Amino acid sequence: MTDISQIIVRSITKSYIFYLPQTIQPMVEDSDFRSIVPENGYNTIVYYNNLGKSMTSGLEDIILIDILGKQRILKNNLVLLLDAKSSFSNASFHIILEDYKKQIEFHNYATSWMYKNIKDVFPNIDDVFISAFKIQANYFDVHYSQLEEHFQFKKEEVKLDSNQVLKNLESTLSKNSPESISFKLNSEQFGKTKTSTPPPKKKIIVTDEEIDEFLMQSVFGVEL
């Protein structure tokens, strides 16, 4: 049981693109999880390839092709779950399914949020990244719908408090293959993704308090 559960959960963050918005830094640094993200690890696009190894540069040349592999990974997870349903006792399978369901709920929510907000975090982002985040979010949404169909559970509205966010953050950054690079990266590994230099744009002035309040309430479901 443990092997199957670990395999499907670890695979969630293979062929996976993400970023951590700068606005969650105070929340992370004021928690027990502050050591997992370096100070320059925010507002940087990171990609875990199909081996679970992290990449932060040269992504615009590969990301659209690579992210297509996410569909196959999620489909394989569904097949493994269906096999497990017929192989394990009801009690054992329930544990596997519930653990996986919680992980997918979070990533379905997170990938959708990252796609919808990418232009706010990266105003001059290349279109190739927007497309990659859109494809990824769609794959997770379809996968969740397939889980609903095959295992007869209802999609629940995800409301995350700050502790849940941090626990899922740690899970995302640690549940990868042994070959993966942990998120405790040095400054060279966390270089910014290469993008063309756009003309300067007029800044919209929004206070840190307004951004934090918006993210905590509407993104992470935390009432302030």
Backbone as CSV, one residue per row, in Angstrom:
resi,resn,N_x,N_y,N_z,CA_x,CA_y,CA_z,C_x,C_y,C_z
1,MET,0.824,-1.204,0.000,0.000,0.000,0.000,0.858,1.253,0.000
2,THR,1.904,1.229,0.863,2.747,2.407,0.998,3.419,2.775,-0.314
3,ASP,3.907,1.741,-1.034,4.612,2.002,-2.277,3.711,2.691,-3.299
4,ILE,2.492,2.201,-3.471,1.570,2.796,-4.437,1.220,4.216,-4.033
5,SER,0.953,4.416,-2.761,0.601,5.751,-2.281,1.743,6.730,-2.528
6,GLN,2.967,6.313,-2.223,4.124,7.182,-2.429,4.360,7.465,-3.901
7,ILE,4.182,6.443,-4.733,4.413,6.608,-6.174,3.475,7.646,-6.762
8,ILE,2.185,7.529,-6.471,1.221,8.437,-7.103,1.316,9.850,-6.531
9,VAL,1.636,9.966,-5.241,1.754,11.306,-4.648,3.020,11.995,-5.151
10,ARG,4.117,11.274,-5.196,5.372,11.876,-5.674,5.278,12.296,-7.134
11,SER,4.519,11.551,-7.905,4.437,11.858,-9.340,3.644,13.130,-9.622
12,ILE,2.864,13.594,-8.652,2.062,14.803,-8.854,2.946,15.983,-9.226
13,THR,4.122,16.061,-8.629,5.003,17.199,-8.889,6.137,16.854,-9.840
14,LYS,5.912,15.887,-10.719,6.812,15.657,-11.843,6.171,16.265,-13.085
15,SER,6.982,16.845,-13.960,6.457,17.647,-15.074,5.502,18.692,-14.504
16,TYR,6.025,19.499,-13.581,5.205,20.428,-12.792,5.888,21.792,-12.754
17,ILE,5.149,22.819,-13.117,5.689,24.180,-13.119,4.972,25.006,-12.055
18,PHE,5.735,25.802,-11.323,5.112,26.580,-10.253,5.958,27.797,-9.897
19,TYR,5.395,28.635,-9.068,6.120,29.769,-8.506,5.517,30.093,-7.149
20,LEU,6.294,30.781,-6.330,5.828,31.238,-5.023,5.773,32.756,-5.040
21,PRO,4.588,33.351,-4.923,4.506,34.811,-4.943,5.195,35.425,-3.723
22,GLN,5.835,36.546,-3.947,6.583,37.224,-2.887,5.711,37.520,-1.664
23,THR,4.419,37.704,-1.887,3.527,38.108,-0.799,3.357,37.035,0.272
24,ILE,3.708,35.776,-0.011,3.578,34.767,1.039,4.857,34.634,1.863
25,GLN,5.895,35.398,1.514,7.163,35.287,2.232,7.017,35.574,3.730
26,PRO,6.315,36.646,4.134,6.181,36.875,5.578,5.505,35.717,6.295
27,MET,4.507,35.102,5.650,3.814,33.973,6.255,4.757,32.786,6.417
28,VAL,5.573,32.527,5.393,6.515,31.408,5.456,7.590,31.670,6.512
29,GLU,8.125,32.879,6.517,9.228,33.189,7.429,8.779,33.255,8.886
30,ASP,7.475,33.418,9.095,6.945,33.466,10.454,6.426,32.096,10.881
31,SER,6.955,31.051,10.254,6.479,29.701,10.542,7.656,28.749,10.706
32,ASP,7.323,27.498,11.022,8.354,26.468,11.165,8.917,26.037,9.824
33,PHE,8.340,26.532,8.724,8.751,26.118,7.388,9.691,27.121,6.719
34,ARG,10.162,28.097,7.481,10.939,29.182,6.880,12.234,28.707,6.221
35,SER,12.776,27.573,6.670,14.060,27.110,6.124,13.925,26.444,4.762
36,ILE,12.697,26.149,4.297,12.580,25.392,3.043,12.624,26.275,1.808
37,VAL,12.458,27.587,1.977,12.489,28.491,0.827,13.574,29.542,1.039
38,PRO,14.553,29.634,0.152,15.581,30.674,0.289,14.976,32.046,0.034
39,GLU,15.639,33.084,0.523,15.100,34.443,0.417,14.849,34.850,-1.031
40,ASN,15.695,34.383,-1.943,15.526,34.746,-3.349,14.737,33.690,-4.117
41,GLY,13.982,32.883,-3.394,13.200,31.834,-4.031,11.792,32.223,-4.399
42,TYR,11.444,33.479,-4.170,10.094,33.944,-4.484,10.077,34.643,-5.850
43,ASN,8.868,34.663,-6.452,8.710,35.289,-7.772,9.713,34.727,-8.784
44,THR,9.943,33.427,-8.694,10.803,32.723,-9.631,10.056,31.501,-10.131
45,ILE,10.033,31.300,-11.440,9.355,30.134,-11.999,10.292,28.931,-11.927
46,VAL,9.777,27.861,-11.331,10.554,26.635,-11.156,9.816,25.494,-11.864
47,TYR,10.571,24.634,-12.504,9.977,23.483,-13.181,10.623,22.203,-12.684
48,TYR,9.801,21.262,-12.224,10.273,19.925,-11.900,10.044,19.054,-13.136
49,ASN,11.111,18.511,-13.700,10.942,17.699,-14.904,10.382,16.318,-14.557
50,ASN,10.310,15.423,-15.543,9.669,14.127,-15.302,10.495,13.201,-14.418
51,LEU,11.708,13.617,-14.065,12.518,12.877,-13.098,12.460,13.518,-11.721
52,GLY,11.733,14.633,-11.610,11.637,15.337,-10.339,12.778,16.291,-10.082
53,LYS,13.600,16.563,-11.090,14.736,17.471,-10.912,14.303,18.895,-11.235
54,SER,14.730,19.847,-10.443,14.275,21.225,-10.605,15.096,21.982,-11.643
55,MET,14.419,22.868,-12.360,15.049,23.704,-13.380,14.482,25.116,-13.243
56,THR,15.356,26.114,-13.463,14.891,27.500,-13.413,15.357,28.315,-14.612
57,SER,16.140,27.738,-15.489,16.625,28.497,-16.644,16.412,27.697,-17.922
58,GLY,16.304,28.412,-19.043,16.086,27.780,-20.333,14.723,27.140,-20.485
59,LEU,13.786,27.497,-19.615,12.480,26.841,-19.617,11.646,27.201,-20.842
60,GLU,11.800,28.423,-21.344,10.954,28.847,-22.465,11.170,27.990,-23.706
61,ASP,12.306,27.294,-23.785,12.604,26.464,-24.951,11.993,25.065,-24.861
62,ILE,11.625,24.640,-23.661,11.176,23.254,-23.485,9.809,23.110,-22.829
63,ILE,9.341,24.154,-22.159,8.233,23.991,-21.217,6.937,23.527,-21.869
64,LEU,6.613,24.047,-23.051,5.345,23.659,-23.667,5.315,22.179,-24.034
65,ILE,6.406,21.653,-24.533,6.470,20.233,-24.870,6.501,19.389,-23.599
66,ASP,7.322,19.800,-22.649,7.483,19.011,-21.430,6.207,18.937,-20.605
67,ILE,5.477,20.042,-20.529,4.297,20.071,-19.659,3.212,19.137,-20.183
68,LEU,3.270,18.789,-21.461,2.300,17.844,-22.015,2.424,16.467,-21.361
69,GLY,3.610,16.182,-20.822,3.820,14.913,-20.132,3.018,14.781,-18.853
70,LYS,2.538,15.904,-18.321,1.738,15.869,-17.098,0.456,15.069,-17.298
71,GLN,-0.150,15.162,-18.470,-1.386,14.424,-18.736,-1.168,12.912,-18.609
72,ARG,-0.065,12.422,-19.169,0.240,10.992,-19.087,0.483,10.564,-17.643
73,ILE,1.174,11.403,-16.878,1.459,11.082,-15.475,0.166,10.966,-14.669
74,LEU,-0.735,11.910,-14.838,-1.990,11.880,-14.091,-2.878,10.717,-14.536
75,LYS,-2.847,10.419,-15.820,-3.629,9.282,-16.329,-3.088,7.980,-15.752
76,ASN,-1.768,7.863,-15.652,-1.166,6.671,-15.070,-1.541,6.532,-13.596
77,ASN,-1.616,7.664,-12.896,-2.045,7.634,-11.495,-3.467,7.103,-11.362
78,LEU,-4.333,7.509,-12.278,-5.715,7.027,-12.263,-5.758,5.513,-12.466
79,VAL,-4.971,5.006,-13.398,-4.919,3.564,-13.651,-4.424,2.822,-12.405
80,LEU,-3.393,3.359,-11.754,-2.870,2.727,-10.541,-3.911,2.706,-9.433
81,LEU,-4.691,3.765,-9.330,-5.748,3.803,-8.320,-6.837,2.774,-8.620
82,LEU,-7.202,2.647,-9.873,-8.211,1.658,-10.253,-7.718,0.239,-9.978
83,ASP,-6.448,-0.016,-10.257,-5.867,-1.326,-9.947,-5.851,-1.570,-8.434
84,ALA,-5.496,-0.519,-7.685,-5.435,-0.649,-6.228,-6.809,-0.933,-5.639
85,LYS,-7.833,-0.364,-6.243,-9.196,-0.571,-5.746,-9.585,-2.039,-5.790
86,SER,-9.128,-2.737,-6.827,-9.464,-4.150,-6.967,-8.479,-5.071,-6.242
87,SER,-7.355,-4.512,-5.798,-6.301,-5.341,-5.194,-6.257,-5.251,-3.677
88,PHE,-6.672,-4.123,-3.119,-6.559,-3.909,-1.678,-7.919,-3.999,-0.993
89,SER,-7.882,-4.155,0.304,-9.119,-4.136,1.083,-9.736,-2.751,1.000
90,ASN,-11.017,-2.655,1.286,-11.703,-1.361,1.235,-11.052,-0.346,2.162
91,ALA,-10.664,-0.806,3.358,-10.059,0.104,4.335,-8.715,0.625,3.834
92,SER,-7.898,-0.265,3.272,-6.588,0.154,2.776,-6.721,1.099,1.589
93,PHE,-7.619,0.762,0.687,-7.798,1.614,-0.485,-8.338,2.980,-0.092
94,HIS,-9.200,3.019,0.900,-9.754,4.310,1.351,-8.637,5.239,1.822
95,ILE,-7.660,4.689,2.524,-6.529,5.503,2.999,-5.741,6.054,1.815
96,ILE,-5.465,5.189,0.830,-4.725,5.618,-0.360,-5.477,6.715,-1.094
97,LEU,-6.772,6.488,-1.314,-7.575,7.443,-2.082,-7.705,8.779,-1.369
98,GLU,-7.946,8.751,-0.057,-8.120,9.999,0.690,-6.844,10.837,0.690
99,ASP,-5.702,10.174,0.834,-4.430,10.894,0.818,-4.209,11.542,-0.551
100,TYR,-4.465,10.776,-1.589,-4.277,11.297,-2.947,-5.281,12.409,-3.248
101,LYS,-6.511,12.229,-2.834,-7.559,13.218,-3.067,-7.186,14.574,-2.449
102,LYS,-6.669,14.552,-1.230,-6.273,15.798,-0.570,-5.156,16.493,-1.338
103,GLN,-4.202,15.697,-1.823,-3.096,16.275,-2.591,-3.606,16.897,-3.895
104,ILE,-4.485,16.175,-4.596,-4.994,16.663,-5.872,-5.880,17.891,-5.675
105,GLU,-6.661,17.920,-4.614,-7.492,19.093,-4.338,-6.627,20.338,-4.209
106,PHE,-5.525,20.194,-3.465,-4.642,21.337,-3.289,-4.018,21.761,-4.613
107,HIS,-3.492,20.816,-5.377,-2.800,21.159,-6.615,-3.767,21.635,-7.699
108,ASN,-4.969,21.116,-7.684,-5.981,21.614,-8.609,-6.266,23.088,-8.329
109,TYR,-6.387,23.394,-7.053,-6.626,24.773,-6.614,-5.406,25.655,-6.910
110,ALA,-4.230,25.157,-6.552,-3.009,25.954,-6.691,-2.655,26.217,-8.154
111,THR,-2.769,25.200,-9.006,-2.411,25.398,-10.414,-3.376,26.362,-11.100
112,SER,-4.644,26.304,-10.706,-5.618,27.251,-11.251,-5.291,28.672,-10.816
113,TRP,-4.941,28.824,-9.534,-4.595,30.156,-9.023,-3.340,30.695,-9.717
114,MET,-2.333,29.842,-9.881,-1.093,30.301,-10.518,-1.347,30.768,-11.947
115,TYR,-2.200,30.043,-12.665,-2.514,30.459,-14.043,-3.267,31.791,-14.053
116,LYS,-4.263,31.918,-13.212,-5.099,33.124,-13.211,-4.332,34.366,-12.757
117,ASN,-3.313,34.180,-11.935,-2.615,35.322,-11.341,-1.203,35.543,-11.875
118,ILE,-0.799,34.760,-12.872,0.591,34.842,-13.317,0.951,36.228,-13.844
119,LYS,0.017,36.908,-14.503,0.325,38.229,-15.039,0.437,39.279,-13.937
120,ASP,-0.198,39.033,-12.816,-0.060,39.959,-11.688,1.302,39.811,-11.028
121,VAL,1.779,38.575,-10.946,3.076,38.314,-10.312,4.219,38.630,-11.268
122,PHE,4.013,38.303,-12.554,5.030,38.540,-13.588,4.396,39.363,-14.719
123,PRO,4.321,40.670,-14.591,3.625,41.504,-15.588,4.159,41.347,-17.007
124,ASN,5.433,41.042,-17.162,6.037,40.962,-18.499,6.354,39.523,-18.907
125,ILE,5.595,38.579,-18.383,5.865,37.171,-18.618,5.667,36.812,-20.090
126,ASP,6.511,35.926,-20.593,6.393,35.451,-21.960,5.134,34.590,-22.104
127,ASP,4.466,34.681,-23.259,3.224,33.939,-23.491,3.397,32.431,-23.355
128,VAL,4.594,31.930,-23.611,4.814,30.489,-23.536,4.581,29.980,-22.116
129,PHE,4.919,30.787,-21.118,4.698,30.383,-19.731,3.215,30.438,-19.380
130,ILE,2.526,31.455,-19.882,1.082,31.544,-19.636,0.387,30.309,-20.181
131,SER,0.771,29.908,-21.385,0.182,28.705,-21.991,0.501,27.465,-21.179
132,ALA,1.722,27.357,-20.696,2.123,26.185,-19.915,1.316,26.083,-18.624
133,PHE,1.145,27.206,-17.928,0.356,27.198,-16.697,-1.113,26.894,-16.984
134,LYS,-1.616,27.369,-18.115,-3.005,27.087,-18.490,-3.198,25.599,-18.765
135,ILE,-2.288,25.002,-19.522,-2.361,23.569,-19.841,-2.309,22.745,-18.558
136,GLN,-1.378,23.093,-17.680,-1.225,22.348,-16.436,-2.495,22.420,-15.594
137,ALA,-3.061,23.615,-15.457,-4.279,23.784,-14.661,-5.422,22.956,-15.244
138,ASN,-5.521,22.930,-16.557,-6.575,22.156,-17.209,-6.399,20.656,-16.961
139,TYR,-5.161,20.177,-17.021,-4.906,18.759,-16.768,-5.349,18.362,-15.361
140,PHE,-5.037,19.191,-14.385,-5.430,18.876,-13.013,-6.949,18.911,-12.855
141,ASP,-7.600,19.858,-13.507,-9.052,19.960,-13.413,-9.722,18.729,-14.024
142,VAL,-9.239,18.330,-15.191,-9.775,17.129,-15.847,-9.520,15.893,-14.984
143,HIS,-8.334,15.803,-14.427,-7.979,14.647,-13.590,-8.896,14.563,-12.375
144,TYR,-9.161,15.704,-11.754,-10.040,15.697,-10.579,-11.439,15.238,-10.981
145,SER,-11.918,15.676,-12.133,-13.240,15.255,-12.616,-13.274,13.748,-12.865
146,GLN,-12.181,13.192,-13.361,-12.104,11.749,-13.584,-12.131,10.987,-12.261
147,LEU,-11.474,11.534,-11.250,-11.518,10.904,-9.930,-12.943,10.903,-9.382
148,GLU,-13.639,12.028,-9.571,-15.044,12.101,-9.152,-15.875,11.023,-9.836
149,GLU,-15.664,10.880,-11.129,-16.446,9.937,-11.924,-16.190,8.492,-11.509
150,HIS,-14.936,8.127,-11.316,-14.595,6.733,-11.044,-14.775,6.328,-9.580
151,PHE,-14.636,7.286,-8.662,-14.671,6.934,-7.240,-15.828,7.582,-6.491
152,GLN,-16.745,8.191,-7.222,-18.005,8.715,-6.669,-17.834,9.598,-5.431
153,PHE,-16.986,10.577,-5.531,-16.977,11.582,-4.473,-17.194,12.948,-5.099
154,LYS,-17.718,13.842,-4.318,-18.053,15.159,-4.832,-16.882,16.108,-4.667
155,LYS,-16.703,16.947,-5.682,-15.663,17.963,-5.599,-16.034,18.955,-4.498
156,GLU,-15.104,19.196,-3.599,-15.349,20.101,-2.487,-14.619,21.421,-2.706
157,GLU,-15.233,22.478,-2.215,-14.578,23.784,-2.299,-13.376,23.776,-1.368
158,VAL,-12.222,24.135,-1.907,-10.996,24.102,-1.109,-10.829,25.420,-0.376
159,LYS,-10.811,25.350,0.947,-10.553,26.526,1.772,-9.367,26.198,2.657
160,LEU,-8.281,26.886,2.435,-7.037,26.567,3.124,-6.681,27.651,4.130
161,ASP,-6.379,27.221,5.373,-5.825,28.192,6.308,-4.317,28.230,6.100
162,SER,-3.649,29.161,6.759,-2.223,29.360,6.501,-1.405,28.117,6.825
163,ASN,-1.794,27.372,7.866,-1.044,26.182,8.225,-1.155,25.111,7.142
164,GLN,-2.361,24.972,6.560,-2.545,24.013,5.479,-1.713,24.394,4.261
165,VAL,-1.684,25.686,3.964,-0.882,26.154,2.834,0.569,25.778,3.025
166,LEU,1.081,26.003,4.209,2.492,25.731,4.474,2.788,24.238,4.459
167,LYS,1.871,23.433,4.972,2.085,21.991,4.948,2.097,21.469,3.524
168,ASN,1.187,21.968,2.687,1.164,21.550,1.294,2.382,22.065,0.549
169,LEU,2.846,23.246,0.933,4.053,23.790,0.330,5.229,22.872,0.611
170,GLU,5.369,22.453,1.872,6.466,21.552,2.218,6.322,20.239,1.460
171,SER,5.091,19.742,1.362,4.853,18.496,0.650,5.245,18.611,-0.812
172,THR,4.875,19.710,-1.434,5.192,19.926,-2.842,6.688,19.944,-3.075
173,LEU,7.418,20.544,-2.157,8.841,20.731,-2.356,9.684,19.553,-1.869
174,SER,9.045,18.584,-1.237,9.840,17.476,-0.696,9.448,16.119,-1.254
175,LYS,8.227,15.958,-1.759,7.778,14.635,-2.224,8.164,14.418,-3.674
176,ASN,9.437,14.331,-3.928,9.937,14.059,-5.263,10.899,12.891,-5.204
177,SER,11.365,12.460,-6.333,12.268,11.321,-6.388,13.582,11.660,-5.699
178,PRO,14.352,10.652,-5.278,15.621,10.912,-4.584,16.586,11.733,-5.421
179,GLU,16.423,11.692,-6.752,17.351,12.421,-7.611,17.050,13.912,-7.671
180,SER,15.887,14.293,-7.136,15.486,15.692,-7.278,16.332,16.612,-6.417
181,ILE,16.424,17.843,-6.860,17.120,18.863,-6.075,16.114,19.451,-5.110
182,SER,16.449,19.517,-3.827,15.509,20.070,-2.861,15.347,21.563,-3.109
183,PHE,14.365,22.153,-2.444,14.094,23.563,-2.673,15.056,24.458,-1.912
184,LYS,15.971,23.869,-1.156,16.996,24.677,-0.490,18.091,24.970,-1.511
185,LEU,17.756,25.782,-2.487,18.665,26.055,-3.597,19.531,27.265,-3.310
186,ASN,20.710,27.276,-3.918,21.551,28.454,-3.757,21.156,29.512,-4.772
187,SER,21.789,30.660,-4.695,21.376,31.793,-5.525,21.598,31.530,-7.009
188,GLU,22.633,30.751,-7.364,22.882,30.467,-8.769,21.767,29.590,-9.348
189,GLN,21.324,28.600,-8.570,20.264,27.715,-9.040,18.936,28.442,-9.135
190,PHE,18.798,29.518,-8.381,17.537,30.244,-8.391,17.606,31.485,-9.254
191,GLY,18.403,31.452,-10.314,18.451,32.561,-11.250,17.115,32.750,-11.906
192,LYS,16.796,33.965,-12.282,15.513,34.262,-12.907,15.408,33.595,-14.260
193,THR,14.184,33.237,-14.657,13.986,32.670,-15.971,14.302,33.704,-17.028
194,LYS,14.855,33.214,-18.152,15.278,34.110,-19.224,14.071,34.566,-20.029
195,THR,13.865,35.861,-20.101,12.784,36.423,-20.902,13.315,37.642,-21.625
196,SER,12.629,38.001,-22.697,13.051,39.187,-23.431,12.783,40.423,-22.602
197,THR,13.591,41.461,-22.784,13.444,42.683,-22.010,12.395,43.580,-22.638
198,PRO,11.258,43.796,-21.952,10.181,44.594,-22.519,10.375,46.059,-22.189
199,PRO,9.646,46.941,-22.865,9.705,48.354,-22.506,9.101,48.562,-21.136
200,PRO,9.586,49.566,-20.396,9.060,49.802,-19.047,7.591,50.174,-19.081
201,LYS,6.864,49.674,-18.048,5.441,49.984,-17.952,5.189,50.809,-16.705
202,LYS,4.104,51.565,-16.758,3.740,52.387,-15.608,3.301,51.494,-14.465
203,LYS,3.819,51.732,-13.271,3.508,50.915,-12.123,2.155,51.294,-11.526
204,ILE,1.389,50.253,-11.191,0.164,50.478,-10.443,0.526,50.348,-8.977
205,ILE,0.243,51.370,-8.190,0.659,51.372,-6.792,-0.400,50.676,-5.942
206,VAL,0.001,49.554,-5.347,-0.864,48.817,-4.437,-0.046,48.557,-3.180
207,THR,-0.624,48.799,-2.022,0.132,48.631,-0.787,0.338,47.154,-0.487
208,ASP,1.402,46.858,0.292,1.667,45.488,0.700,0.503,44.914,1.493
209,GLU,-0.114,45.763,2.307,-1.237,45.305,3.117,-2.407,44.862,2.241
210,GLU,-2.670,45.638,1.192,-3.769,45.293,0.286,-3.497,43.987,-0.440
211,ILE,-2.248,43.795,-0.881,-1.895,42.554,-1.574,-2.005,41.369,-0.633
212,ASP,-1.450,41.511,0.573,-1.488,40.413,1.534,-2.919,40.039,1.901
213,GLU,-3.758,41.063,2.117,-5.142,40.802,2.488,-5.865,40.069,1.363
214,PHE,-5.631,40.519,0.124,-6.275,39.874,-1.020,-5.859,38.410,-1.130
215,LEU,-4.540,38.143,-1.044,-4.039,36.778,-1.188,-4.544,35.875,-0.072
216,MET,-4.478,36.345,1.161,-4.860,35.510,2.287,-6.346,35.199,2.285
217,GLN,-7.178,36.174,1.884,-8.619,35.961,1.907,-9.128,35.239,0.674
218,SER,-8.770,35.747,-0.524,-9.375,35.173,-1.721,-8.576,34.024,-2.310
219,VAL,-7.284,33.942,-1.983,-6.468,32.858,-2.535,-6.357,31.709,-1.547
220,PHE,-5.962,32.023,-0.324,-5.717,30.959,0.626,-6.879,30.722,1.589
221,GLY,-7.969,31.474,1.427,-9.160,31.229,2.222,-9.007,31.556,3.682
222,VAL,-8.126,32.504,4.006,-7.891,32.875,5.410,-8.546,34.206,5.689
223,GLU,-9.461,34.223,6.637,-10.140,35.469,6.994,-9.249,36.281,7.930
224,LEU,-9.034,37.565,7.569,-8.179,38.432,8.394,-9.028,39.310,9.299
